[in-house]
Amino acid sequence: MEPKINFDVIDQMIRFAARMDSLGLVDAFSGNLSVLDNDLLYVSPTGKSKATYTCDSVAVMDPHGNQVHGIFAPTTEYKMHKAVYSMRDDIGAVVHTHSPYLTSYAIQGKPVFSKSYTGLMMIFGEIPVLPYGQPGTEKIYAGLQDLLKEHHAVLLKNHGALIVGHDLEQAVNRAEAAESIAKTVFLSEIHGGSEPLSEAEIKKIYNQLF
């Protein structure tokens, strides 16, 4: 029986890939996105401009790893995308970015963290770093499940960032917010740091959220 392709999902992939490209979160050679829908994994192709996807650009993979739609091979990070969906029941979409500010923290092996920025605390708490693993292999996401228990965004050391959502819109919104927050924290650091909130105030914020 032929799998039923959801072309509405493909349309979403095309629209949000173009949005990510316009925001500078991805380019033709770095970054990718995926959606899981009815056991089919819709994933971006390898080495193609995210601004110019067509219906045939999106690779659709069945649960056995067979490509059932698309004229291009899936991203080389396909294994990572597939693995993430087994880590949390509420994940419906995954985006992987090489956006400049998040990636600058990733290549330093440094989490995005601040005791001064309420926006970071309220949206992400912090954005932690996963130890280095070779891109395109299972090693790149080793240990990721533990971090995803408490975080929606994780840095991949020396590589980029991975952000999840219950759908593609939420995942891309989070990726946009994470890059903006990383930029703000970065700029505050190079301009001499920032004044932290009191531990009591930080505790109030976390208690409200978690």
HUFEN-V360683 format. One record per backbone hydrogen bond with DSSP energy under -0.5 kcal/mol. NH is the residue of the N-H (numbers start at 1). CO is the residue of the C=O. If there is no record, write none. Layout:
BEGIN
[[NH,CO] [NH,CO]]
END
This chain:
BEGIN
[[5,3] [7,5] [9,6] [10,6] [11,7] [12,8] [13,9] [14,10] [15,11] [16,12] [17,13] [18,14] [19,15] [20,16] [21,17] [22,18] [23,19] [24,21] [25,20] [26,20] [27,30] [32,96] [34,94] [35,42] [36,92] [37,35] [37,40] [40,37] [41,61] [42,35] [42,40] [43,41] [43,59] [44,33] [46,73] [48,45] [52,49] [53,50] [57,54] [58,54] [59,43] [60,69] [61,41] [62,66] [65,62] [68,60] [68,66] [69,60] [71,56] [72,56] [75,44] [78,75] [81,77] [82,78] [83,79] [84,80] [85,81] [86,83] [87,84] [88,84] [91,88] [92,90] [92,165] [93,165] [94,34] [95,163] [96,32] [97,161] [98,25] [103,99] [104,100] [105,101] [106,102] [107,103] [108,104] [109,105] [109,106] [110,105] [112,127] [113,111] [118,116] [121,117] [122,118] [123,119] [124,120] [125,120] [126,124] [127,112] [128,126] [128,153] [130,155] [137,134] [140,134] [140,137] [141,138] [142,139] [144,141] [146,143] [147,143] [148,144] [149,145] [149,146] [150,147] [151,147] [154,162] [155,128] [156,160] [157,130] [157,155] [158,106] [159,156] [160,156] [161,97] [162,154] [163,95] [164,152] [165,93] [171,167] [172,168] [173,169] [174,170] [175,171] [176,172] [177,173] [178,174] [179,175] [180,176] [181,177] [182,178] [183,179] [184,180] [185,181] [186,182] [187,183] [188,184] [189,185] [190,186] [191,187] [192,189] [193,188] [196,194] [197,115] [202,198] [203,199] [204,200] [205,201] [206,202] [207,203] [208,204] [209,205] [210,206]]
END
